[in-house]
Amino acid sequence: MGSSGNVAKDTAGWKDTLDVAYRANPDAELLVSAGDQVESAGNESQWDGFLAPDQLRQYPVAATIGNHDVGSKAYEQHFAMPNTDRSAEYYANGDPDSNTSGGNYWYIYKDVLFIDINSNSYAASQGGGGDAAHAKYITDVVNQHGDEAKWKVLVFHHSIYSPASHAKDKDNKARRADLPATISKTGVDMVLQGHDHSYSRSYEIKDGERANPAEQPGQGDIYPGPGGVLYVTANSASGSKYYDITKPDDSGTSGSGNGADPSDPDRYWYNSVQNQEHVRSYMKVQVKSDKLVVENLRSGTCAAPNASVENGSWCNNTSEKQPVGSVVDKFTIHPHHGDGQQLQVDVPEPAPGEFGWTIDGYNGLVDLGTAKEVGGDHFTATGKINPIVVSDTRRSLSPWSVSANVSDFKDARKTFSGSYLGWSPYVLDPGAGAKAGSSVASGYDDEGKGLAVSRGLGSAEQGHARGKAKLGAGLDLKIPDTVGKGGYRATLTITALSS
């Protein structure tokens, strides 16, 4: 924002790119920026422009420190990055307390391990740890977390395999000599970069050299071998600044050289695709189960909003042949599986399971028969409840309990208290961690409440086994002889509880 000299126009282009991108990709989940969010690190109006689009309040944004972001604390103040290491060695000047931003960070999003380094610190002579510190950081993060993700993506601002004016910069040649061997050794699949304001996609690079001489320019499917890495440089998403593609020289076709591709003298030895039309674009990366699908897509044309072109720069694009949403480049990275065969199975989210209970079989009337007089002062009757089957297939193995209480016994207008009913629970068929509840005496014996209040029939503790259990209970009814003759009925209400 601001590099065209007009923050409002730069903001308009940036907002339009995000509108185009998210309309075309409504299921997008993560926005990654390869740096230079603003032209002047401490200019808050430029930061306002970068943060203006609604999408930046709806999707996570993983931003990288660019050379235009490093000169104040604003970058650190506007972003809260996970696992950030702000050690002195990851600052260009070696001083985290100075009015500069720095630090490296990493995170895992779904099946991708992202590692983001501050490429402003590349030479230890500046005061920080330089590329050597970054190489160790990348190695340590991969050693600790590489097995937790299928893919490894490295992000840093200063493109080391790009086609424009920064391609031959001394500092980029230094990074090109320092970093590729570590990047290959650690198994990074793709490197995302910015800085050179043009689009390029490298050939498969291993240890600073082309890994597969047979790979063709613009080849759609790439099968990198061990240590093979694809380097991608993004163009401008705001339209504020474009750099024109430059010519290769005779400095060599490996390492830090900028020689020509033998198949095309106008293209650098390391680049499979180079593009500059002076139109806005964005990159779309789809993470599949066994491939990365990468596209560079036009988000604008020569027409406004395109601040650089509005300011007079050339534009080589026709909206009829190269409309918004059209593809500049598309390729698929297929991972290397070594000398053996890798097997994959997708395990779905397990079913949570269920808890419930039913009456076992036919829910017939529990007939306690005709009460018998005992001791000349009360009647007794006995029986059994219909068995209850409890089923618990929940993965949570949460505790459960089944209880019951009985209503008053009634015959027309005659009644007696349900407290006169007691019981003795038992487990008929064990399972689901079931334990029988305590026996409850008839209230006639102890002047208690019997089953007139809720009493436990069975229960299980946290962590019990999944399965089924069958619960039963013997009933013991004692009725005072003052109760009138009749056929009395009551309702046993059963309640199940579980957390």
C-alpha positions in Angstrom: 0.0 0.0 0.0 1.3 3.4 -1.0 4.1 2.4 -3.4 2.1 3.9 -6.4 2.0 7.2 -4.5 -1.8 6.9 -4.0 -2.9 4.8 -1.0 -6.6 5.1 -2.1 -5.9 3.6 -5.5 -3.7 0.9 -4.1 -6.4 0.0 -1.5 -9.0 -0.2 -4.3 -6.9 -2.7 -6.2 -6.2 -4.8 -3.2 -9.8 -4.8 -2.1 -10.9 -5.8 -5.7 -8.4 -8.7 -5.8 -9.8 -10.1 -2.5 -13.4 -9.6 -3.8 -12.5 -11.5 -7.0 -10.6 -14.2 -5.2 -13.2 -14.9 -2.6 -16.2 -14.8 -5.0 -14.4 -17.4 -7.1 -13.3 -19.4 -4.0 -16.0 -19.1 -1.3 -14.5 -22.0 0.6 -11.0 -20.5 0.9 -9.7 -20.8 4.5 -6.4 -19.1 4.8 -4.7 -16.0 3.3 -0.9 -15.9 3.1 1.0 -12.8 2.2 4.6 -13.0 1.2 5.5 -9.5 2.6 5.6 -5.8 1.8 2.1 -5.1 3.1 3.0 -1.4 3.0 5.5 0.9 1.3 6.5 2.7 4.5 6.8 0.5 7.6 5.5 3.1 10.1 2.8 4.7 7.9 -0.5 4.0 9.6 -2.7 5.2 6.7 -1.0 2.6 4.5 -1.7 -0.1 7.2 -5.3 1.1 7.2 -5.4 0.5 3.5 -4.0 -3.0 3.8 -6.4 -3.9 6.6 -9.4 -2.3 4.9 -11.0 -5.3 3.1 -13.8 -7.1 4.9 -12.1 -10.5 4.1 -9.3 -9.6 6.5 -11.9 -9.7 9.3 -13.3 -13.0 8.2 -10.3 -15.2 7.4 -7.0 -15.8 9.1 -4.1 -13.8 7.6 -0.5 -15.1 7.8 1.7 -12.2 6.9 5.4 -12.2 6.2 7.9 -9.4 7.0 9.0 -7.7 3.8 11.8 -5.2 3.4 9.3 -2.4 3.4 7.7 -3.7 6.7 10.8 -4.1 8.7 11.6 -0.5 9.6 9.2 -0.1 12.5 7.3 -2.0 15.1 4.0 -1.6 13.2 4.3 -5.1 11.6 4.6 -6.7 15.1 1.8 -4.5 16.4 -0.7 -5.4 13.7 -0.2 -9.2 13.6 -0.2 -11.8 16.3 1.6 -14.8 14.8 1.7 -18.2 16.4 4.9 -19.7 17.8 6.9 -16.5 17.1 10.5 -16.6 18.1 11.8 -13.0 18.5 15.3 -14.0 19.4 18.0 -11.5 18.4 19.4 -13.7 15.7 16.1 -13.4 13.7 16.4 -9.6 13.5 18.4 -8.0 10.8 20.3 -5.8 13.3 20.3 -8.4 16.0 18.3 -6.1 18.3 14.7 -7.0 19.1 14.4 -3.9 21.3 15.2 -1.5 18.4 12.4 0.2 16.3 12.3 -2.7 13.8 10.3 -5.8 13.3 11.6 -9.3 13.1 11.3 -12.9 14.2 10.5 -16.3 12.7 7.3 -18.3 13.2 5.7 -21.6 12.3 2.2 -23.1 12.4 0.3 -26.1 11.2 -2.9 -25.6 9.4 -4.7 -28.9 8.7 -2.1 -31.0 6.8 0.4 -28.2 6.1 3.4 -27.1 8.2 4.1 -23.5 7.4 7.5 -22.0 8.3 7.9 -18.3 8.0 11.4 -16.6 8.2 12.5 -13.0 8.3 14.7 -12.8 5.2 15.7 -9.2 6.0 18.2 -10.9 8.2 20.5 -12.7 5.7 24.1 -11.7 6.7 25.5 -12.1 10.2 27.6 -9.0 9.5 24.4 -6.9 9.9 24.2 -7.9 13.5 21.6 -10.8 13.4 22.2 -14.5 12.8 21.6 -14.3 9.1 20.9 -17.2 6.8 22.8 -19.6 9.0 20.4 -19.0 11.8 17.4 -19.4 9.5 18.8 -22.7 8.2 19.0 -24.0 11.7 15.5 -22.7 12.6 14.0 -24.5 9.5 15.8 -27.7 10.4 14.8 -27.6 14.1 11.1 -26.9 13.3 11.0 -29.7 10.7 12.7 -32.1 13.1 10.2 -31.3 15.8 7.0 -31.0 13.8 7.6 -32.3 10.3 5.9 -35.6 11.0 2.7 -33.8 12.1 1.8 -32.7 8.6 1.8 -34.1 5.0 3.2 -30.9 3.4 5.9 -28.4 4.3 5.7 -24.9 2.9 8.4 -22.3 3.6 7.5 -18.6 3.2 9.9 -15.7 3.1 9.9 -12.3 1.3 13.1 -12.1 -0.8 12.6 -14.3 -3.8 15.7 -16.2 -4.7 14.5 -17.6 -8.0 12.7 -14.6 -9.7 12.9 -13.0 -13.1 12.8 -9.2 -12.5 15.2 -6.5 -11.3 15.8 -8.1 -7.9 17.0 -11.4 -9.5 20.6 -10.2 -9.7 20.7 -8.4 -6.3 23.8 -9.2 -4.3 21.7 -10.1 -1.2 19.4 -12.5 -3.2 22.5 -14.2 -4.7 23.7 -14.7 -1.1 20.4 -16.3 -0.1 20.4 -18.4 -3.2 23.8 -19.8 -2.1 22.9 -20.1 1.6 19.4 -21.6 1.8 18.5 -24.2 -1.0 20.6 -27.0 0.4 18.8 -26.8 3.8 15.4 -26.4 2.1 16.0 -29.5 0.1 17.4 -31.5 3.0 14.4 -30.8 5.3 11.9 -32.0 2.7 10.2 -28.6 2.0 7.7 -29.1 -0.8 7.1 -25.5 -1.9 8.5 -22.0 -1.1 6.3 -18.9 -1.4 8.0 -15.6 -2.0 7.4 -12.0 -3.0 9.7 -8.9 -3.4 10.3 -9.0 -7.2 6.8 -7.9 -8.2 6.5 -10.4 -11.0 5.3 -14.0 -11.3 7.5 -17.0 -11.7 7.4 -20.7 -11.0 10.7 -22.5 -10.8 11.7 -25.9 -12.1 12.2 -28.6 -9.5 15.3 -27.3 -7.6 17.5 -29.5 -5.4 20.5 -28.2 -3.6 20.6 -25.1 -5.8 20.5 -26.9 -9.1 17.8 -28.2 -11.5 16.9 -31.6 -10.2 15.3 -32.9 -13.4 16.8 -31.8 -16.7 13.9 -33.5 -18.5 11.3 -31.2 -16.9 9.7 -29.1 -19.6 8.9 -25.4 -19.3 5.3 -24.9 -18.0 5.0 -28.6 -17.3 1.6 -29.1 -15.6 2.4 -32.1 -13.3 5.6 -32.1 -11.3 6.9 -35.2 -9.5 9.7 -34.0 -7.3 12.2 -36.6 -6.2 13.8 -36.5 -2.7 14.9 -32.9 -2.0 13.1 -31.4 -5.0 11.4 -28.1 -4.3 9.2 -25.7 -6.2 9.8 -22.0 -5.7 7.0 -19.5 -6.5 7.2 -15.7 -6.7 3.9 -13.8 -6.5 3.2 -10.7 -8.6 1.2 -7.7 -7.3 -2.2 -8.2 -5.8 -2.8 -4.4 -5.4 -1.6 -3.2 -8.8 0.6 -0.6 -7.0 3.9 -1.8 -8.4 5.1 -4.2 -11.1 8.7 -5.0 -12.1 9.5 -5.9 -15.6 11.2 -9.2 -16.5 14.9 -8.9 -17.1 17.4 -10.8 -19.3 19.6 -13.6 -18.0 23.4 -13.1 -18.1 26.4 -15.4 -18.4 26.9 -15.9 -14.7 26.1 -19.6 -14.7 23.2 -22.0 -14.6 23.4 -23.3 -11.1 24.0 -22.0 -7.6 23.8 -18.2 -7.4 24.1 -17.7 -11.2 21.6 -15.9 -13.4 22.3 -17.7 -16.6 19.7 -18.6 -19.3 17.7 -21.7 -19.6 19.2 -23.7 -22.4 15.8 -24.1 -23.9 15.0 -20.4 -23.9 17.7 -17.6 -23.8 15.1 -15.1 -22.5 14.2 -17.2 -19.4 16.4 -17.8 -16.3 17.8 -21.3 -15.9 15.8 -21.9 -12.8 12.4 -20.7 -14.0 9.8 -22.9 -15.7 7.3 -20.0 -16.1 7.8 -16.3 -16.0 5.0 -13.7 -16.5 4.5 -10.0 -16.3 1.5 -8.3 -17.9 1.1 -5.4 -15.5 -2.2 -6.7 -14.2 -3.2 -7.7 -10.7 -3.1 -11.4 -9.8 -3.3 -13.8 -6.9 -2.3 -17.3 -6.2 -4.7 -20.1 -5.3 -3.3 -23.3 -3.6 -5.5 -26.3 -3.1 -4.3 -28.8 -0.6 -5.5 -32.3 -1.7 -4.9 -35.6 0.0 -2.0 -36.4 -2.2 -1.2 -33.3 -4.2 -0.9 -29.5 -4.2 -2.7 -27.8 -7.0 -1.3 -24.3 -7.5 -2.7 -21.6 -9.8 -1.8 -18.0 -10.6 -5.0 -16.2 -11.5 -5.7 -12.7 -12.9 -7.8 -10.6 -10.6 -7.8 -7.5 -12.9 -7.1 -6.3 -16.4 -5.5 -3.1 -17.7 -8.5 -1.2 -16.5 -8.8 0.5 -13.1 -8.3 -0.3 -10.3 -4.7 -0.7 -11.5 -2.7 2.1 -9.9 0.5 1.5 -11.7 -1.1 1.5 -15.1 -3.3 4.5 -14.1 0.0 6.3 -13.4 1.2 5.6 -17.0 3.0 2.2 -16.9 2.4 -0.2 -19.9 -0.1 -3.0 -19.8 -0.1 -6.1 -22.0 -3.5 -7.7 -21.5 -6.8 -7.9 -23.3 -9.9 -8.5 -21.3 -11.4 -10.6 -24.0 -8.5 -13.1 -24.1 -7.3 -12.7 -20.6 -10.3 -11.8 -18.5 -10.5 -11.6 -14.7 -10.3 -15.1 -13.3 -8.3 -16.5 -16.2 -5.3 -18.7 -15.5 -1.8 -17.4 -15.9 -0.2 -20.6 -14.7 -1.3 -23.9 -13.2 0.6 -26.8 -11.9 0.3 -29.8 -9.6 2.9 -31.0 -7.2 2.8 -34.8 -6.6 4.8 -35.9 -3.5 7.7 -38.4 -3.6 6.9 -41.5 -1.7 10.4 -43.0 -1.6 11.4 -46.5 -2.8 8.4 -48.2 -1.2 4.7 -47.8 -1.5 2.8 -45.5 0.9 -0.7 -46.6 2.0 -3.4 -44.1 3.0 -6.7 -44.6 4.6 -9.1 -41.8 5.6 -10.6 -42.4 9.1 -13.9 -40.5 9.5 -15.0 -38.8 12.7 -16.3 -41.6 14.9 -20.0 -41.7 15.7 -20.5 -40.3 19.2 -22.7 -43.3 20.2 -25.9 -43.3 22.1 -27.3 -44.0 25.6 -30.8 -45.2 26.3 -33.0 -47.7 27.9 -36.0 -49.9 27.0 -38.3 -52.3 28.7 -37.2 -55.9 27.9 -39.8 -57.5 25.8 -43.5 -57.0 26.3 -44.3 -54.2 28.8 -47.1 -56.1 30.5 -48.8 -55.3 33.8 -46.8 -56.1 36.8 -49.3 -58.1 38.8 -48.4 -58.5 42.5 -51.4 -60.9 43.0 -53.6 -60.9 46.0 -52.0 -59.5 49.2 -51.7 -61.8 52.1 -52.4 -60.9 55.7 -49.5 -61.1 58.1 -49.4 -60.7 61.8 -53.0 -59.5 62.0 -51.9 -55.9 61.3 -50.8 -55.6 57.6 -50.9 -57.2 54.2 -47.9 -58.2 52.0 -47.4 -58.7 48.2 -44.3 -59.4 46.2 -43.2 -59.5 42.5 -40.7 -58.3 40.0 -40.5 -55.3 37.7 -40.3 -56.0 34.0 -36.5 -56.0 33.2 -35.0 -52.9 31.8 -32.2 -53.0 29.1 -29.7 -50.2 29.3 -27.5 -49.6 26.2 -24.5 -47.3 26.2 -22.3 -47.0 23.0 -21.0 -43.5 23.7 -17.3 -42.9 23.1 -17.3 -40.5 26.0 -17.8 -43.4 28.5 -19.7 -40.9 30.7 -21.4 -42.1 33.9 -25.1 -43.0 33.8 -27.9 -43.9 36.2 -31.4 -45.3 36.1 -33.8 -44.6 38.9 -37.6 -44.9 39.6 -40.3 -43.7 41.9 -43.9 -44.9 42.3 -47.1 -42.9 42.5 -49.8 -43.5 45.2 -51.9 -46.7 44.7 -55.5 -45.9 43.8 -58.8 -47.7 43.4 -61.5 -45.1 42.4 -61.5 -42.8 45.4 -59.6 -45.2 47.7 -55.8 -44.7 47.9 -52.7 -45.6 49.9 -49.2 -44.2 49.8 -46.5 -45.4 47.4 -44.1 -45.2 50.3 -45.3 -48.7 51.3 -43.5 -50.2 48.2 -39.8 -51.2 48.6 -37.5 -53.0 46.3 -34.2 -55.0 45.9 -32.4 -54.1 42.6 -30.1 -56.6 40.8 -28.2 -56.9 37.5 -29.6 -59.7 35.3 -27.1 -59.4 32.5 -23.9 -57.5 33.2 -22.5 -54.9 30.8 -22.0 -51.2 30.3 -20.4 -51.0 33.7 -23.8 -51.6 35.4 -24.0 -51.9 39.2 -27.2 -52.5 41.1 -28.7 -49.8 43.3 -29.3 -50.2 47.0 -32.2 -52.0 48.4 -35.0 -49.8 49.8 -37.3 -51.0 52.5 -41.1 -50.6 52.5 -42.0 -47.4 54.4 -44.3 -49.7 56.5 -41.1 -51.1 58.1 -39.2 -48.0 58.9 -41.7 -45.2 58.5 -39.7 -44.1 55.5 -40.6 -42.9 52.1 -39.9 -46.2 50.3 -40.2 -45.8 46.5 -42.4 -42.7 46.8 -39.2 -40.8 46.1 -36.7 -41.5 43.4 -34.4 -44.5 44.1 -31.5 -45.9 42.1 -32.1 -49.0 40.1 -28.6 -49.2 38.5 -25.6 -47.0 37.5 -22.1 -46.9 36.0 -19.1 -44.8 36.7 -17.0 -42.6 34.3 -14.8 -44.8 32.1 -17.0 -47.8 32.1 -17.0 -50.2 29.2 -19.5 -49.7 26.4 -22.2 -52.3 25.9 -25.6 -53.4 27.3 -26.9 -54.4 30.7 -30.2 -55.8 31.9 -31.5 -54.5 35.3 -34.2 -56.0 37.5 -35.7 -55.5 40.9 -37.8 -57.5 43.4 -40.8 -55.6 44.8 -41.9 -55.8 48.4 -45.2 -54.1 49.2 -46.5 -53.9 52.8 -50.0 -52.4 53.3 -51.6 -51.5 56.7 -54.8 -53.4 57.4 -56.6 -50.1 57.6 -56.6 -49.9 53.8 -59.9 -50.7 52.3 -60.6 -53.7 50.1 -60.0 -53.1 46.3 -57.9 -53.5 43.2 -55.2 -50.8 43.5 -52.9 -49.6 40.7 -49.9 -47.3 40.7 -47.4 -46.1 38.1 -43.6 -46.7 38.4 -41.9 -43.8 36.6 -38.4 -44.6 35.3 -35.8 -41.9 34.8 -32.4 -42.2 33.1 -29.6 -39.6 33.6 -26.2 -39.2 32.0 -23.7 -36.4 31.6 
